[in-house]
Amino acid sequence: MYKTFSMELAGRTLSVDVGRVAAQANGAAFMHYGDTTVLSTATASEKPRDGIDFFPLSVEFEEKLYAVGKIPGGFTKREGKASENAILTSRVIDRPMRPLFPKDYRNDVTLNNMVMSVDTECRPELVGMLGSAIATAISDIPFDGPCAMTQVGMIDGEFIINPSQEQWKNGDLNLTVASTAEKVIMIEAGANEIPEEKMIEAIYKAHNVNQTIIAFINDIVKEVGKTKHEYTSCAIPAELFEAMKKIVTPEEMEEAVFTDEKQKREANISAITDKLTEAFADNEEWLAILGEAIYQYEKKTVRKMILKDHKRPDGREITQIRPLAAEVDIVPRVHGSAMFTRGQTQICDVCTLAPLSEMQKLDGLDENEVSKRYMHHYNFPAYSVGETKVSRGPGRREIGHGALAERALIPVLPSEEEFPYAIRCVSETFESNGSTSMASTCASCMSLMAAGVPIKSMVAGISCGLVTGDTDDDFVLLTDIQGLEDFFGDMDFKVTGTTKGITAIQMDIKIHGLTRPIVEGAIARCREARLFIMDNCMKPAIAEPRPEVSKYAPKIIQIQIDPAKIGEVIGQRGKTIQAIQESTQVKIDITDEGAVSVCGTDAALMQEAIRLITIIVSEFEEGTVYEGKVVSIKEFGAFIEFAPGKEGMVHISKIAKERINHVEDVLTLGDKVRCVCMGKDKMGRISFSIKDVKD
């Protein structure tokens, strides 16, 4: 016997079946929102995983194409690896839930969300997010929840709670907010230069909706929730810390970690590790957890100095940004390149332009989203952090960082009509010590401008950190966090934007939520910092987009034709368009609306392709002179091809001013001639004349 729980949410019914399916999972929620159906499960291993010093949480978002009535492509006809959207959704679910599990919990936990049906009015990502929260809350897995998530869109200045797929795609705001009963715990946003005040209003509108969802989840937990199971704590014993402090005093640890050079700090900690390892050589139990204990000791030292003395590891002021540097054109022959350096974080971005036919094709659950014109890819090689590791392609972190920078820049890109190119930016991480995704945003913006992409505004990004004390009003915000402050701090609040407003937000935290003063303070601090970066670093390197694309980039000319004429340009089995492309060495793309893009490197050949297309789609006009090639000779005249698939006939009497007996006396196959259109003959056919062409 199962139970169904329902609530009204943003004008639609959200219902949850508990006990209906997946009974062997620790927790399962069969979610229904409109006709969108997602099965969310939470499972945990019975015992902790040995030899690890982190919480092994895995979040999966499985997009089943039967949910939208599709059969997967390829030979296997099965869903393959997770799509980029699935990976990004998994990350959005992971970020608010991870801090709510016990810090000393080491059992494997998997949150799985299987999308089984999609109603375009109810986005499956939202349903999966809520399903994971409910499945975990009702399970016996230790969890300090519940939490809830709400999405906010904006059209014509009006907020829309849990917008449809179409509203989400076409609105000015894509905001996802997760909350606990007291605080905001996660923010993810893409925005069309939304002012900071408007963004804060949207965040807390979502937070208020989350409170109604949390009350709903609490009612479910009271009725069907399981008792949380006991687990083996992996906390470091207090006596070990006391013993460590006698060997390495807090003053010595402070001296070791407070330096502006990452390599020097690591060498200092390595020396401390050797010293403690030697001291505890006879205690195998302590040696097994010594690495984690040193990490915790280092963390407590850094947090104490920041919170109590406002002293940062590298000696900076709380609001100070690390040294900045920027330059463009560091890579020859590419279409655009730029390098951005902030402290020990360095990104080189390369921009490539291509015809619109090179857009990325998407095969996912959103039927309105079939291609992507702007692609941003982020790479994070091991050498950037001084490590040695074989590259096995981008992981979830790399995909997430690339998507964040992509989201940051999309609002300022020109439309396809203004700039008919597919655009790809690749950010190569040369060095990393904190917030490479924000450096990628800055480098990509400059790379786009260097490539001649007419972006509407300059975009910069920065990350704000946080260290909290024992009370809500005891906290310190840190501008431009480096790696150590990210690892040991409580928050990584990334904001990108222009001078007008915000284009993207991504917030990760390790505590149970943020108060409103922290959220407002971080957003204000990020605005101040990004304006400083633009004025003092980016603009001196390149202040505005170049007026033309690089000489190495393909050139594109776009014209509009009558959509009814598209078939004539393409020709039977594509013969006409292929002939034009072969003869002019260009690439031609045609949209369903009749927008024709001619892409090439030789301006004269591109104009020739435009001329041929124009002839094909235009009606012959009396008195107009055309150039063509003799393709057929008959007794009564010659057929002239003016463009592939577009021919006209010159009667033998119209070939030469003097009388001729045979066409071959004057013309041979392949001759190029100029003809004037004479209008229609007595039989209604368009006729041409060579002899009447006026020089």
N, C-alpha and C positions, 0 to 999 in steps of 0.2 A: 504494500500500500504506500503510495507516494503522496506528497503534499505539494500544492501549488500556492505560491504567494504572488500577489500582484500589487502594483502601484501605478498611478498616473504620473508620467514623467514627460514634460514638455509636450503635452497634448496627445501622447500616445501611451499605450499600455505596456508596461514592462512586467513580464511574468517570469517566475523561476520555479522549475520543477525540481524538487529534492527527493531522492530515493527512487526516481523513475528509471534512471540509467546509471551505468558505471558504478555499481554498488561496491566494487572492490577497491576503488580509489579512497584515499583518506577523506576526501571531500569532493563532491561533484554537484555542479549547478547546470541544469539544462535551461539555457537562457532564450527568451523570446522577446523581441522588441519589434512591434509590427510583425512583418513576416521574416525578419532577420532571425536566424536561429544559430546559436553557438553553444557547443558543449565545452564547458570549462571544468577542468579537474585539477586537484592538488594532491600530490602523492609525496611521501617521505620514506626514506630508508629506515629500517629498524635500528641500525647502529650508526654511529658517526664514522666518517671516512678517515682512515688512518693517515698520518703524515702530512696533514694540511693545516694551514694557519688562516683559512678564510671560510666563509659560509658558502657551500657549493649549491647555489641556486641556479636553475635553468628555466627559462621561460620560452615557450614555443607558441607560435601563431600559425596554424596550418590553414592555408587557403585551398579549399577544395573547389575545383572549377565546376563541378556539378552544381555548386551553389548558385551559379549564374547560367546554368544550362549549356556549358561548354565542355567539349572533349579536349584534353590536353594535346598539343601538337607533338611532333617528333615521332620516332619509330616506336617507342615504348608505350606511348599513350597513357602515361602515368604522370602525376605531379612529381616534379623533380626537386631540386634544391629550393630553399625558401627564396621568395622574391625579395626585392629591396624593401617593398612596403611591409612585408611580413616581418623582416628583420627589424625595421624601425618601430613597428608596433610592439614587438617583443621587448625592445629597449624601453619604450614608454611604460609598459606594464611593470617591468623589472624595477625601474628607478624609484617609484614611490613605495613599492612593497618591500624591497630589500631592507631598508632601515627598520622596519617593524618586526623583523624576526630577531630573536635574541642574539646578541653579539658573540656569545660563546657557544652557539649552536653549530655543529659540524655534520649533522645528518644531511644527506643529499635530498634536495627538494626539487620537484619538477612541477611547473604550472603549465598545463597544456590547454590550448584553446583551438578547437576545431570548428571552422566556419562551414556550416552545412546548408545554409540558405541565406540569400541576400535580398533585402528589400531596399531599394535605392533611397527610400525616405529615412532609413535607420541604418547608420553606418556600422558595419560589423566590428571595426576596431573598438568603438565605444562599448559595444556589447561584450566583447572579449575582455576588456579592461574590468568592467563591472563583474563579469563572471568569475575572473580570477580572484577578485577581492571577496566575493561571496563564498566561493568554494573553499578558500583558505580559512575564512572566518568560521565556517560551520565544521571544519575538519578538526581532528585532534592534534594538528601540528601547532606548536607554540607560535603565537602570532599576536602582536600588540595592536590589533586593529579594532574595528574594521576601518577601511578607507574607502573612498568613493571618488569617481572621476566624472567630470562634465566637460563637454566641448562647447565652445562659443564661436559663432560666426558673426559677421557684420555685413549688412547690405544697406546702402544709402544711409549710413550712420546709425542704423538700428541693430541692436544685438539680437542674435537668434540662438536660442538654447538648443543644443544637439541638432545642428542643421542637417539637411539631407545631403546626399552626395553632390548634387548640382549646386546647392547653396554653398557648400564647403569649397567647391572648385572655383566658383565665380565671385565669392565674397572678398572683402578686404581684410578679413581676419580668419586665421585658423588657430584657435587657442584650445589647449587641453590643460585642465587644472585638476590635480588630485588633492584631496584633503583628508585629514583625520577629523575627529569631532571638534578639535580646537584650532588646528592650524593648517595652513597650506603646506603640502609636502612635495609637490612636483608641479612645474610649469613647463610647457612646450608650446611654442608659438611661431607662426609665420604671419607677417603682417605687411600691409601696403602703406608703410611709413605712418603708422599710428602714433599719435602723440602719447607721451608717457602717462599723462593723467587719464586718458581714455583707456589705455592698456590696464592700468591699475583698477579702474572701474570694472572692466570686463573680468579681471581675475577674481575680484571679490563677488561679482555676480555669480560666477561659477561656484565659488566657495560656498555661497549661501544655498545654492541648489544641492550641493554635495551633502549638506546637513540633513536634508530631507531623505536622501538616499541612505545615509548612515543610519538614520532612525529606522528605516525599512529593513536594513540588514540586521540591525540589533534585534528587531522583532523575530526575524527568521532564526537567528542564533539562539534566542531564548527558547524557541519551540523545538528546533531540531538539531541544535549545535551539540557537538561531542565535547567531552571533557578533554582538555589539553593533556597530552602524554608527558610523562617525565622523560628527561634526557640527561646524558652525561655532559656536564659542563667542561668546557675546555679553557676556562679562565686561568690566568697565570696566578699561582699561589702568592699571597701577600708576603710570606716569609722569603721568597726568592727575591722580590723587589728590595726588601730590607737588606738582604745579604749583598746584593749588587751595589747598593748605595754606600756600603762600607768600603767597597773596593774602588768604585768609580763614583766620586761625590757628585751631587747635583751641579756644583760649580764646574767640575771637569766636563760633565756632559754638555753643559751650556757652552763652554768654550769650544767643544768639538763640533757642535752643530751650527753655531752662529758664524757663518762665512758666506760670502757671495759666490763662491766657486763650488759647483756641485761635486766636481772630482775631488777637491780638497776635503769636503765634508765626508764623502764616502770613504776616503783614506783614513780620516779620523775615526769614523765609526768602525772601520775594519780593525784598527789598532785596539780600540776598546773591546771589540769582540774577541780578539786574540787574548787580551788580558783576562777577561772573564772566563773564557774557555779553559785557560790554564788554571785559574783559581778553582773552578768546579770540575776539574778533571776526574775526580773520584765519585762524582754524583751523576750517574747516568740519567736519572729521572729529570734532573734539572737541565742537563746538557741537551736533552731531546727537545726542550721548549725554550732554550736560551735565545735563539734567534727572534722568536716572537716577543720574549721578555725585553730584549734590547730595543726592539721596535717600539714597544709600549713605553719604555723609559724615555726614549728619544721624543716620542709624541707628547708625553706629559710635560717634558722640559720646554718644548717649542710652544705649546699651548699656554703654559703658565707665563712665559716671558711676553707673549703677544698680548694676552688678556690683562695681565697685571701691570706690565711696564710699557706696553705698546712698542715693544722691541721686536723687529722682524729679523729672521735669520741672516739676511744679507745687508742689514743695517739701514734699509729704506724707511722713509716715513710711511705712515698708514695709507696715505693717498698717492704715494709716489709711484710713477710708472718706471720700469727699467729702461736703460738706454735704448733708443730707437734708431733704426737705420733703414733706408729704402732705396732701391735703384731699379731701373727698367732696362730692357734689352740686354740682359746678361747672357742670353743664349742666341747665337746667330741663326738666321734662316727660318726660325719658327715664326708663326704669325704674330705672336706677342709673348713677352716674358717679363717677369718682375720678381724681385726678391725682397722679403720683409723680415727684419730682424728685431726682436724685442728681448734684450738680455741674452740668455742662452737658448732662446727659441728662434729658429730660423726656417723659413719656408720659401721655396722657389716654386712659382706657379707659371705654367706654360699654357697659353690659349691657342686653340686650333679652330679655324673656321671651315665650314664645308657646306655644300648644298643642303637644302631642307630634306632631301631624300635620305640624308645620313642621320636623321633624327632617330633616337632610340625607340624601338617598338616595344610596347608593354603588353603583357598577357596576364592580366590580373582580374580581380573581382569588380573593379570599377569600370563599367562599360563605357563611361564617358571619357576615360583616360586611356587612350590607345597608343600615344606616342609622347615623347619628351624631347623638346627642342634644345634645352640647356642642360648639360651634364657636367657635374663637378665631381671629380674623383680625387681621393686623398690617399696617399701612401705613407706608411710609417715603417721604414726599414730599421733593423736592429742597430745599425751603426749610429743612428741619431741619438741613442742613449748609451752609446759606448758598449753595446753588447754584441755577441756573435750568435746568430740564429739564422737558419735557412728560411727564406721567404716562401710561404705557401699560399700567397694570394691574400686579398683583403679579408679581414675578420669583421665581426659585428661592430667593433669600435671604429675601424676605418670607414666602414659604410656609414655609420652614424655621423662621424665628423664630416665626411663629404656631403652628406645630405643637409647638415646644418649650414655649411657655407653656401650650398646651392640655394637653400631656402632664403638665406640672407640677401642674395643678389637678384633673385628672380623679380622682385618688385621694381627694380630700376632698369631692367633690360628693355630695349626697344621692341616694338611689336614686329611680327613677321612682315607686315606690309612696309614698315619703316626700314627693316634690316633683314632681308630674306636669307638668313644663314642659320644653319645648325651650329651650335657653339659648344665646345668642350674645353673645360679648364681642368688641369691636373696639378694638384699641389703635392710637391715632393718635400718631405720633411728632411731637412739637412741636419737639424739639431733640435732637441726637444728638452725643455725644462719648464713645462707649464703652458697650458692653453694654446696648443698648436692649431686648434680649429679656428680660433679668433685670428691668429696670424694668417691662416689660410684665407679667411675672408678678406683681410687687408691686401694680401698678395694677389688674390684673384681679381679684386677690384682694379688694381693697378695694371694687371696683365690684360684685362679686357680693354682698358683705355689705351694701352700701348698697341693693342691689336686693331684699334680703330673702331671698336664697338661703341656706338653712340649711347652709352648709358645715361640715364636721366640725372642721377646724382651720385656722388661718391659715398661709398659704404665702408664703415670701419667697425671693428668688434673688439670687445675686451671682456675679461672675466673678473668678477668680484668674489672674494672669499669671505669666510666667517669663522670666528671662534667664539663660542658661547660659554658662559659661566653657569652658576647654579640657579639663576633666576632669569625670567624672560627679558628683563631690561639690562642684563649684564652681558654685553656682547661687543665685539669689535669687528667692523667691516674692513676688508683688505682689498685695495685696488691692485689689479694685475697680479694675481697669485702665481707663484712659481710652483714647481712640482712638490716640494716639501710641504708648502702651505696647503696644497690640494690634498695630499696624502693625510696630513695630520689635522686639517681643518674640518669644518662641519658642512661646507657648502662650496659648490662651484656654479656660480650664477653667471651665465654667458648672455650678453646682449649685443646685438648688431643693429646698426641703423644709420640713417643719414642725419643731416642737420634738422630735418623736419620731424623725424620720428623713428619708431622702432620697425625693423624688418624681420627680426627673428629673436627668439629667446629659447634657451635650454637651461633648466635648473636641475642640478643633482644635489642631494643632501644626504647626510649620514645620521641625522637626528630625526626626532619625531615631529618635524614641522617648523615653520617659520611664522613669527608674528608679523602683523601688518607693518610696524615700523621697520623691520628688517627688509621686507620686500620693497617698500617704498624707498628706503635708504639705498639699497643695492641698485635699483633702477636709476635713481638720481646720480649715484656715483659712476655708473657705467656711461651715462650720457656725457657727463663732464669729461671722462677719460677718452671716449671715442672722438669727441670734438678736438681734444688736445692732440690725439694721434693724427687726425686728418690735417690739422693746421701746421703741425710742427714736423711731420715726417712724410706723409703721403703726398701732400700738395707740392712740396719742394721737389719731389722726384718726378711727378707728373700731375699737373693740375686739372687737366680735362682730357677727354678722348681725342685721339688724333683724327684729323679731318678725313683721312683715307685709310683703308686697310693696307696692310703690308704688301710690298711688291711680290712677296712669296705666297700670299693668300690668293685663293681663287676670287675672281671678280664675278659679280652677279648682276644681271640686268633683269628687271621684272616688268612684264606687260600684262594687261588684262585683255582676255578675249571673251567672246560670247560662249558661255558654257555649252550651248548647242553645237558649237564648232569643234569641241574637244576631239570628237571621233575623227574628224577630218585631219587634224594635226597628228593624231596617233597613227591613223591608217589601219588597214587590214592586218591583223596580227602584229601590229607595231611597226610595219615596214616603213611608213612615212617618217615617223619620228626617229627611227634608227638611221635612216638615210641622211637626215639632217645632221644628226650627231656625228656620223662618220665623216661627212664631207666638211664639217666645220670644226671638228675636234672639241666639241662642247658637250656639256651634260644638261639635259632639259628635264625639268620637273613641272607637272601640271596638277593643280588642285581641282577638286570637284567644282569649285566656284569659278574656274577659268583663269586663275592666276598662274601665269607661265613664268618660270625662272630659268634663265639661261646662264649657266655657270662655265667659266673658262678662264684662260690666262692671256689670250690674244684678243685685244679689243676689236680688231678688224674682223676676225672670224666670228666673234660674238655678235657683232652688228649684222653680219651676213646671215647668221641663224635667225635673228630677229626679223630681217627682211623676208626670208623664206616663209617664216610662220605667218607674218602679216599678209603675204600674198595668198597663202592657203586659206586664211579665214576671211579674206576680203572678197567682195564682188568686183569683177572686172569693170572698170569705168572707161567710158569712151573718151579718147584723147590722151589716156595715160600711157606712158612708154614703159615697157617691161623688158627685162633682159632674161634670156633663156637659152636652152641648149636643144639642138635638133636631135630628136630621139626616134623619129620615124619619118620615112619618105614614101609618098604614094604618087601615083600618076597625076593626081589632081592637086597635090600640094604637100606641105610638110607639117608635122606636128612638133610643136615647141613645148618643152617642159620648163615652166617658170619656177617651179618649186616641186619637190617630191610629191607626186600625186596630183599636181595641178598643171594641166596642159591646155593648149589652145592650137587652132589650126590656121596656117597661112596658105590661102589659095595660091596656085601657081601664077595667077595673074597679078598677085600682090607681092611677089618676091623681088622682082627687079623692075626698074623703070622702063627698060626695053623688053620686047617680047622674047620669051624663052620657050623652047619646045619641051625641055625636060628639066625637072627640078634639080637633077644631079648636075646640070650644067653650072649651077650656082652654089648649091648647098651639098654638104656631105654630113653623114652622121657624126654627131659630137661637136659640130660648129656652134660657137656662141654668137647669138644674134640679138639685135634690139628690135622690138616690135611695138607698134602702137595699136591700141585697141580701137577698132572701127565701129564698135557697137554691135547690134544684132543684124544678121543678114535676113533675106526674105523668108527663110525657114525658122527664124527665131533663134539661131545659133550665134554665139559670140564669135566674131571674126577679128583677125589681126592682119596687119600689113607691115612688111619690112620696108617697102619702097617709099612709104609715106612718112617715115620717121624723119623729123627735122633735126638736122645737126645743130 
